């Protein structure tokens, strides 16, 4: 598949632990179940929807898709259960470059092989199929867990964008911007595959 063709249709990506499928309103009930209790939405520095806000969240994601700004995915576990969502956004085929974000997972699958493999699939498709020369990842200054996880992937911090966006509660957000460039991808890929192998053997994730 040529790079230009690869930008024309959203893919389905899958591995042993996870599948990423185009998000639709049919996934609303599954996302509500994954978000049951609203624990993630109570983290003020994230933009994770509360269970009652899932329909509006999906509709906004699909509107971004229809404007050509994003490819939103539902995240499924190895048994086909809905456990979260993620997306490509700020997609620019002319560079080519994109961002990975809007990511959330049910607590039971956080810091597991599922998360690692999801990032491996998304990054591999971006670099090896879509021909990206850079992939960005962003998070709130206050989201230390997310900043640590992004750095653990092997991404480099580009800087901090002051008052860049808004948190879900309306407060200004300082955004910590990271990226992986094409010349770094093979090392990042090797690191992710090492982590996946450790998950497979039951070794402690680090």
N, C-alpha and C positions, 0 to 999 in steps of 0.2 A: 504494500500500500504506500503510495507516495505521500509526502508530507502534507501537500495541499488537500488531498483527499481525506487524510486523517483528521483534518480540522472541520470536515463537513458533517459528520454524524457522531453523536455521542456513543461511546462503546459500552459494552458490558465486560467487566474485568473480573476474573475469578482465580482463586487459588484453593489450597487445601483447607484453609481456616476461614476464608471470607469470600464474599462476592459483592461486587459493586454494580448496581443496576440503576438505570435512569429513574430518578424520583418521580412519583406521581401521587395524586390524591388517593389512589388505592392503598398507599402505604400509611395513611393517616392513623388508622387504628393500631398498627404495629408500632409506630413512633410514640403514640400516646402510652402504650404499654411499656416501652423502653424508658420513658420519662416518668413513669408512675411515681407519685410522691412529690414531684417537682424539686427534688434535691439539687439538680444541676442548675435549674433556673434561679435558685436562690443565691447563687454565686454572682454578686452584682457586677463583677468585671467581665462576665461572659455575655454572649448573646444567644444563649440556649433558650428555646421556647418552653414555657410551662405547658403541661399536657393540654390545657384548654386553648392554647394558642397555636396548636400544631397545624390546623387547617390554614390559618392565615400565613403561617411560616412557609408552608408548602406552596401556597398560591404566589407569595412574593418570590420564592425561588424559581418557580416556573415562569413568572413574568421576566425575571432576569434572563432565563434561558431563551425566551421568545424574542428578547431584544438582542440576542447574540452575545450576551455578556457573561454567561456562565453555563456550566454543565453540572447540575446538581445530581448527586447520587444518594440512593438509600444503601445502607450497609447491612448486609445479611451475614449471620454466622454460618458455620459449617452445616447446620441443619436447616438453613433457609429462614431462620427467625430474624425479624428486624431488630437490630441493636443500635442503630444510629444513622447519621447522615454526614456527608462531606461534599465538597464540590471543587471543581476548577472554576476560577473567576478571573476578572481582569485579563481576559484572553486576547492576545494580540498576535495574530498569525504573521504579521509583517516583521516582527523582531526575529524569530518567534519566541514568545514568552507567555507565561501564565502564573497565576497564584493558586495555591492549594489552601483551603480554609473552610470556615463555617462548619467545623468538624465537632461532633459530639458523639459520645458512646454511652450506652447504659453502663452504670458502675461496674457490673459484673465482668465486663470484657476490657476494662481499662488496664493498660500495661500488660497486655497478653500478646500472644502470637498473632491474634486477629489484627490488632492495631498495627503491629510491625509489618505484617503482610499487606495490609491495605495501603500503607505508605509506599511500600516496595512496588505494588502494582501501579499506583498512580504516578510515581516518579518514573518508573520504567516506561510506561506508555508515553508520558510527556517527552522524555528524552529520546527514546529509541523509535517510537512510531510517529510522534508529532514533530520531532526534530527541534525541540526547544533548545535554546542556548542558555536559558536561565529559568529557574522555577523559584518563586518567592513564597514565603510563609510569614504570616504576621500574627501578633497577639498583643493583648493589653500589657502595659508595663506591670500591672499588679498581678497578672496571671503567671506566677512563678513556676507552677507546675507545667504549664504549656511552654514557657520559655526554656525550661530545662529539657523537656521532651524534644523540642525542635533542635536544640543544640546537640542532643544525643543522637539525632539522625545523622549528624555530620554537616548541618547547615552552618553557614557563617553569618554572624550578626553584621548587618549593613549600617544600622544606626537606629535612632529613636526619632519618630516623627511626632512633634509636640502638638497637642490638640488636633489630632489627625482625624478622628472619627468621634462617635458618641457611644458610650456604653448603653445597655438596654434601659438603664434608669435615667438616661438623658445627660449624665455627666460627661464632660469632655474626656476623651481617651488619648493618652500618649501611646502610640503604636510602636512596638519593637519589631523592626523589619529584619528578616533573615533571607538568605538566598542560597541556592546551590546552582553552580554554573556547569556547563557541559563538560568542561575539562576535569571537574571534580566528581562527576557522576559515577565513574567506575569504582572509585574508592568508597563512595557512599553506598553504592550497590553491594560491594563486598562486605561492608559493615552491617548492612541490613540482613544479608544472607547469613552472616555469622550469628546474628541475634536470633534469626529464625531457627537455625540449627540448635542453638542452646535451648530455645523453647521446646523443640522437639524431644530433647533429651531430659527435659525437666530441670535444667540448670537455672539458677537464680538469674533473673533479668537484671541487667545493670545499665 
